[in-house]
Structures are given as C-alpha cells and as structure tokens.
Amino acid sequence: MEAVITQSSTAEAKKSQGFGKDPVEVRDTDHYQQEYVEGFVDKWDELIDWDARYESEGDFFIELLKKRGAKRILDVATGTGFHSVRLIEAGFEVCSVDGSAAMLAKAFENGRKRGHILRTIQADWRWLNRDVHAAYDAVICLGNSFNHLFDERDRRKALAEFYAVLKHDGCLILDQRNYDAILDDGFSTKHKFYYCGHQVSAEPEHVDEGLARFRYTFPDDSVYYLNMCPIRRDYVRDLMQEVGFQKIATYADFEDEESTGTADFYIHVAEKKYYGAEDIQEDDGGTTREVDNA
C-alpha cells in the first residue's frame, strides 16, 4: 500500500533538498548533490531491494562485459554500490565513482557488509579524467543517472570524459528511463526490473519536455524528490555517435527491444572500437546502430 503523503512531510523534503519555492524551475545539473541528502540516501536501498534486483537483472551486465573481454570496470554512478558489488563478486576489478559523498559512503558501507572494500572516488563526470588516472575496459553509468545532466554541453562533456577514460576497444554501458513513453503516453511501470522495493513509490509528479520531477514515498511516510531531465532514447544514441562511439546497441529491459513491448528502461551499449565495413554485423540481440566510417 502506498504511504499517505502529508503536507508536512512534503514541505520538509522540499526544504531539506533545497528546491525552494518553485521546485519545477530547478533544472540545474549541479543541484543533484543537494537532492541526495543523508535521509534519502539511507532509504535508497529500500527502493532498489538488492535481492529482488539480483533476481530480475540476472547476469545481463556480467555477460555483456565478459563477451567483450572486459576486466577493469569504472562504475561512474555507483550510488549505494549495487552494481559495483555485483561485478566484484563476478570477478571484475571495479572502481566506484559518484558525485555524491553521501552515496559513496553508503556504497562503501554496503561493500564492507558483504566482505568487500570498494575503491571509491568522488568525481564530477564533466571532469572525470582529472580525478581518475587509469584506463578501463568498460564504463558503466546505470540507474538513470545520466539524466541528472540538464545542459547539452554537460552531457557532451560527460560522454567525452567516459570515452577518454576507456581503452581503445572499451565500451560504455549507460541506461535511462523510457522517457519517450512518459512524455508521449504518460507514466506507467512494470515495477519489475529496476526499482523493486514494492512498498516504495517512485512516480513523476510533474513532466514536461525539460523536466521529470519524481516523488519517492516510503512506508514511514517520508517523501523525497529528484529532478531529472527527460531526454529521449534516440537523442542519447545520437550524442554517443557524435562523441565518437562506433557502434551502439540498445536493449529494452534486458531484452531485444523488438520483443518486449513498452520498456521501463533502455540500456545503451556503445563501443569505442573502430569497425570497418567488413566488421559490421548484428550482435547481442539489441537494436544496433553502426557509424558510417566512410
């Protein structure tokens, strides 16, 4: 049952997260750090539900990375550490990055509970290579995190930083909500693959072409918000191509896009490796776009 939202809990959330008098006008990339307040971070794992997420996701990302021979992974939006821990347990070498100090602290705590010491770096994606001094086989940016970037210049800069930190044959795995469906048809969710905590509600209370404002309600009646930019699927694919990625495959909820109906999330796999015309082929089951190398 969804918690009853009181005016006092809503007002307190707006105050603590720094949204001011008109929250729908907060469309600033740099504001995300104020949104991930300690109380919200402490409840984030209730939203994810690690056990349910393990079951729904399976080995999807592990298999994608193994197929590409990846060993060193940079998790640039580690959040509370779910994917970092998952990949460490699968045998990968992982460095965990986040722009939120509170999220990194929670990720480190979660790692220790499971017997792992996470390598953590607090970094802004737009200047990632200033703080990360190594090359990686793969970068993962999951949990709808890329949509914290409201300015196209910031998105291009972040993608360029991801590209630069990758080895010559590396790949970027980036996901996003299906904002095409939200903008065109309204919000709906299967509540199966990503936010699996069934006593928690995560729904938009305002959507326009420049903002999707999500309200998160928890069983103790606490309420928190995130302001996200609802960028569309093909726009993200175009940006990846323009930054220099050579082949981009897109999946819908861990499946072939053509067979799954309306997805909750899209997952883009962008290859840095140069592909000649003789190398072009469909693989992995995703919807694939090849870059014209002529």
C-alpha positions in Angstrom: 0.0 0.0 0.0 1.4 3.4 -0.9 2.1 5.7 2.0 -0.2 8.7 2.7 1.7 11.8 1.8 1.3 14.6 4.3 1.8 18.3 3.6 4.4 18.5 6.4 6.5 15.6 5.0 6.4 17.1 1.5 7.3 20.6 2.8 10.2 19.1 4.8 11.5 17.2 1.8 11.5 20.4 -0.4 13.3 22.3 2.3 15.9 19.7 3.1 16.7 19.1 -0.6 16.9 22.8 -1.4 14.2 23.0 -4.1 13.0 26.4 -2.9 9.6 27.9 -3.6 9.2 26.7 -7.2 10.7 23.2 -7.5 9.8 22.7 -11.1 12.1 25.6 -12.0 15.1 23.7 -10.6 16.8 22.5 -13.8 20.4 22.7 -12.9 22.9 19.9 -13.3 24.8 20.9 -10.1 21.7 20.7 -7.9 21.8 16.9 -7.7 24.2 16.9 -4.7 21.6 18.8 -2.7 18.9 16.3 -3.6 20.8 13.2 -2.3 20.5 14.2 1.4 21.5 11.7 4.0 18.0 10.7 4.9 17.2 9.9 1.2 20.5 8.0 0.8 19.8 5.9 3.9 16.5 4.8 2.3 17.7 4.3 -1.3 18.2 0.6 -0.8 14.6 0.2 0.2 13.8 1.5 -3.3 16.2 -0.8 -5.1 15.7 -4.0 -3.0 19.1 -5.7 -3.7 17.8 -9.3 -3.6 14.9 -8.6 -5.9 17.2 -6.6 -8.3 19.7 -9.5 -8.4 16.8 -11.8 -9.4 15.3 -9.6 -12.1 18.6 -8.4 -13.6 20.3 -11.8 -13.6 23.7 -11.8 -15.3 22.8 -9.4 -18.1 25.6 -6.9 -17.4 28.1 -9.6 -16.4 27.6 -11.4 -19.7 27.8 -8.2 -21.8 31.2 -7.4 -20.1 32.6 -10.9 -20.3 31.7 -11.1 -24.0 33.8 -8.1 -24.6 36.7 -9.4 -22.6 36.4 -6.6 -20.0 38.2 -6.9 -16.7 38.6 -3.4 -15.3 35.3 -1.6 -14.9 34.7 2.0 -13.9 31.3 2.4 -12.3 30.7 6.1 -12.6 27.3 6.3 -10.9 27.8 3.7 -8.2 25.0 5.1 -5.9 24.8 2.7 -3.0 27.1 0.2 -4.7 24.7 -2.4 -6.1 26.5 -2.9 -9.4 30.0 -2.4 -8.1 29.4 -5.2 -5.5 27.7 -7.4 -8.1 30.6 -7.1 -10.5 33.3 -7.6 -7.9 31.5 -10.8 -6.8 31.6 -11.8 -10.5 35.4 -11.4 -10.6 35.8 -8.0 -12.2 38.2 -5.3 -10.9 35.9 -2.3 -10.1 36.5 1.4 -9.2 33.4 3.1 -7.9 32.7 6.7 -8.6 29.9 9.1 -7.6 29.4 12.8 -7.3 27.6 12.4 -4.0 29.8 11.9 -0.9 26.8 10.5 0.9 26.2 7.9 -1.8 29.9 6.9 -1.8 29.9 6.5 2.0 26.8 4.3 1.8 28.3 2.2 -1.1 31.5 1.7 1.0 29.4 0.6 4.0 27.4 -1.8 1.8 30.6 -3.3 0.3 32.0 -3.9 3.8 28.8 -5.7 4.9 29.4 -8.1 2.0 33.1 -8.6 2.7 34.4 -6.1 0.0 36.5 -3.0 0.3 35.4 -0.7 -2.5 37.8 1.6 -4.3 35.9 4.9 -4.3 36.5 8.2 -5.9 34.2 11.3 -5.6 34.2 12.9 -9.0 32.2 15.1 -11.3 31.7 13.4 -14.7 32.4 16.6 -16.6 36.0 16.5 -15.2 36.3 12.7 -14.7 39.8 12.4 -16.0 41.0 15.0 -13.6 40.3 12.6 -10.7 40.6 9.1 -12.4 44.1 8.3 -13.6 43.7 4.9 -15.3 42.3 3.3 -18.4 39.3 0.9 -18.2 37.9 -1.8 -20.4 34.3 -0.6 -19.7 32.5 2.3 -18.1 29.0 1.7 -16.6 26.6 4.6 -15.9 23.4 3.0 -14.6 20.3 3.8 -12.5 19.0 6.6 -14.8 21.9 8.7 -13.6 22.8 10.4 -16.9 19.5 12.2 -16.7 20.9 14.4 -13.9 22.6 16.4 -16.7 20.3 19.2 -17.8 22.5 21.0 -20.2 23.5 19.5 -23.5 27.1 20.8 -23.1 27.3 18.9 -19.8 26.0 15.7 -21.5 28.6 16.0 -24.3 31.4 16.7 -21.9 30.5 13.8 -19.7 30.3 11.4 -22.7 33.6 12.7 -23.9 35.2 12.0 -20.5 33.8 8.5 -20.5 35.2 8.0 -24.0 38.6 9.3 -22.9 38.9 7.0 -19.9 38.2 3.9 -22.0 40.9 1.7 -23.6 40.9 1.7 -27.4 38.5 -1.2 -27.6 36.4 -0.3 -24.5 32.7 0.1 -24.2 30.2 2.4 -22.3 27.0 0.9 -20.8 24.5 3.6 -20.0 20.8 3.3 -19.1 17.9 5.6 -18.9 14.2 5.6 -18.2 11.9 5.3 -21.2 11.2 9.0 -21.3 9.7 8.7 -24.8 6.8 6.8 -23.4 6.5 9.1 -20.3 6.4 12.2 -22.5 4.2 10.8 -25.2 1.8 8.5 -23.3 2.1 9.2 -19.6 3.9 7.3 -16.8 3.5 3.6 -16.2 5.8 1.0 -14.9 6.0 -2.8 -14.6 7.9 -2.2 -11.3 9.9 -5.4 -12.1 13.4 -4.7 -13.3 14.9 -1.6 -11.6 13.1 -0.2 -8.6 12.0 -3.4 -7.0 11.0 -2.3 -3.5 7.3 -2.9 -3.6 6.5 -0.8 -0.5 8.1 2.3 -2.1 6.5 4.5 -4.7 8.6 6.3 -7.4 6.4 8.3 -9.7 6.6 11.6 -11.5 4.5 14.4 -10.1 5.4 16.8 -13.0 6.6 16.1 -16.5 7.4 18.4 -19.4 9.9 18.3 -22.2 12.6 19.8 -19.9 11.8 18.2 -16.5 10.6 15.0 -15.0 10.2 15.6 -11.2 10.0 12.3 -9.4 8.4 11.8 -6.0 9.6 8.9 -3.8 7.4 7.9 -0.9 8.4 5.4 1.8 6.5 3.2 4.3 7.3 5.6 7.1 5.6 8.5 5.2 8.8 10.2 4.4 8.9 11.9 0.9 11.9 12.8 -1.3 12.3 14.2 -4.8 14.6 14.1 -7.7 14.5 16.5 -10.7 15.6 14.7 -13.9 15.9 15.7 -17.5 13.7 13.5 -19.7 16.0 13.0 -22.6 14.8 10.7 -25.3 16.3 7.4 -26.5 17.4 8.4 -30.0 18.8 11.7 -28.7 21.2 9.8 -26.4 22.2 7.5 -29.2 23.0 10.4 -31.4 25.1 12.1 -28.8 27.1 8.9 -28.3 27.7 8.7 -32.0 28.8 12.4 -32.2 31.2 12.0 -29.4 32.9 9.1 -31.3 31.4 5.8 -30.2 31.4 3.5 -33.2 28.6 1.0 -32.6 25.6 1.4 -30.4 23.2 -1.4 -29.4 20.1 -0.6 -27.3 18.2 -3.0 -25.2 14.8 -2.7 -23.6 14.5 -4.0 -20.0 17.4 -6.5 -20.6 15.8 -7.9 -23.8 15.7 -7.4 -27.5 13.8 -4.1 -28.0 11.6 -5.6 -30.6 10.1 -8.3 -28.4 9.4 -6.6 -25.1 6.7 -4.0 -25.8 6.9 -0.7 -23.8 10.1 -0.8 -21.8 10.6 0.8 -18.4 14.3 1.4 -19.2 16.6 1.5 -22.1 20.2 0.2 -21.9 22.7 1.5 -24.4 26.0 -0.3 -25.1 28.4 2.0 -27.0 31.6 0.6 -28.5 34.7 2.7 -28.8 36.4 0.2 -31.0 36.7 1.2 -34.7 34.6 -1.0 -37.0 35.4 -1.2 -40.7 32.7 -2.1 -43.2 33.8 -5.8 -43.2 33.2 -5.9 -39.4 29.6 -4.6 -39.4 27.2 -7.2 -38.0 24.3 -7.5 -35.7 25.2 -9.0 -32.3 23.8 -9.4 -28.7 20.2 -9.1 -29.7 19.9 -5.3 -29.2 18.8 -2.7 -31.6 22.1 -1.7 -33.3 23.3 1.4 -35.0 26.5 1.4 -37.0 28.5 4.6 -37.6 29.3 5.4 -41.2 33.1 5.3 -41.3 33.3 6.4 -45.0 
